[in-house]
Amino acid sequence: MTAKASAATEFFAPRPGGQGARDWDPVPDAHKVPFTWLDGACVPTEQAVIPIMSYTLHYGLGVFEGIRAYDGDKGPAVFRLREHIERLFRSARMVRMDIPYSVDDVVSGCVELMKQNQLRAGYLRPIAFVDDGKRGLGASNNRVRLAIATWPWGRYLGDEGVQRGIRTQVSSTVRMNARSFLPKGKINGQYVNSILAKRTAQHAGYDEAILLDDGGFVAEATGENLFLVRKGALVTPPLSQPILEGITRDSVLQLARSFGIEVREERFSKETLISADEVFLTGTAAEVTPVREIDGYTVGAGGRGPVTEKLQTRYFDAVHGRIAERLSWLTTYQLAS
Ligand SMILES: Cc1ncc(COP(=O)(O)O)c(C=O)c1O
């Protein structure tokens, strides 16, 4: 390694103490699946490549989704697949991208890909991107293409994180606002905002960053919505804040209401956050992950609180097909034997 390369590695490497190092590991071979869906069909993964001058690569204008499939009591099933694909199309509409497929096509593409790869569980990543063609920001008629990738993925914030909770930093990076960006869209380039916050948190030895909005209210984490528990009630920022309309957030709200837990969607600031009884994050990748520390403050008793545990257990029951009233959230499929 040259001196320059090693200095760069040191500069970027997360400090010991956090779990961030995992994200910097290259994708292990075991994660490489034989097939990827591209432009309407499953193709061998090594053939699923895109031109270097793709507009999306240069300017970040693309839209994507993150979806999980679980091997549960009803067999393999994708969780809330249609809602994710509908959000993909809403994101595309926000940035004037016309995806040349229907919601049904993309739903079937996801299922087909899991089957072709013989995957009973895993993460699905549909991405609509703008191809090469005309060059420059103003190119508006380049072909919109769609790919779906998949890979087996464990706990995004670690097994220990799901059980004991993670350590977080309230970021100095502010969550983008809706005057400049489209916080309700899952738009590729917008994730630079999240990545800046995440890298700074990892570098300081934390697992994850929590972003405030430009009014100083708590918005969300870098790829997760945020909940707190105060005197037995569940509180989360409302959708009028610049947050993603998370599908896990919605699932947890529905599960909490069905338990009779008081639920409030209201704004709160950092002082309410750090004095909460419990805090947890929700997201397709992160599932339901407790927060045990914020900026060095211990949250509650410093682990997974009782309300978090109850909702986390219920969430895992739902995704694994163990709750009769929630089976409509699953798209089951069968693998050829
Ligand atoms: C910025 C952001 N917030 C929240 C979430 C959680 O959304 P969901 O529960 O739909 O995965 C995600 C993940 O997609 C995200 O990227």
The ligand as an SDF file (V2000), in Angstrom:
LIG
                    3D

 16 16  0  0  0  0  0  0  0  0999 V2000
  -33.9000    7.8750    5.3460 C   0  0  0  0  0  0  0  0  0  0  0  0
  -34.6980    6.6770    5.7330 C   0  0  0  0  0  0  0  0  0  0  0  0
  -35.5680    6.7730    6.7320 N   0  0  0  0  0  0  0  0  0  0  0  0
  -36.3240    5.7410    7.1210 C   0  0  0  0  0  0  0  0  0  0  0  0
  -36.2220    4.5140    6.4950 C   0  0  0  0  0  0  0  0  0  0  0  0
  -37.0910    3.3730    6.9230 C   0  0  0  0  0  0  0  0  0  0  0  0
  -38.0330    3.0860    5.9280 O   0  0  0  0  0  0  0  0  0  0  0  0
  -38.6340    1.6320    5.7700 P   0  0  0  0  0  0  0  0  0  0  0  0
  -39.1670    1.2420    7.1000 O   0  0  0  0  0  0  0  0  0  0  0  0
  -39.7030    1.7880    4.7480 O   0  0  0  0  0  0  0  0  0  0  0  0
  -37.5350    0.7480    5.3210 O   0  0  0  0  0  0  0  0  0  0  0  0
  -35.3320    4.3580    5.4410 C   0  0  0  0  0  0  0  0  0  0  0  0
  -35.2100    3.0840    4.7350 C   0  0  0  0  0  0  0  0  0  0  0  0
  -35.6820    2.9450    3.6530 O   0  0  0  0  0  0  0  0  0  0  0  0
  -34.5550    5.4600    5.0460 C   0  0  0  0  0  0  0  0  0  0  0  0
  -33.6910    5.3490    4.0460 O   0  0  0  0  0  0  0  0  0  0  0  0
  1  2  1  0
  2  3  1  0
  2 15  2  0
  3  4  2  0
  4  5  1  0
  5  6  1  0
  5 12  2  0
  6  7  1  0
  7  8  1  0
  8  9  2  0
  8 10  1  0
  8 11  1  0
 12 13  1  0
 12 15  1  0
 13 14  2  0
 15 16  1  0
M  END
$$$$
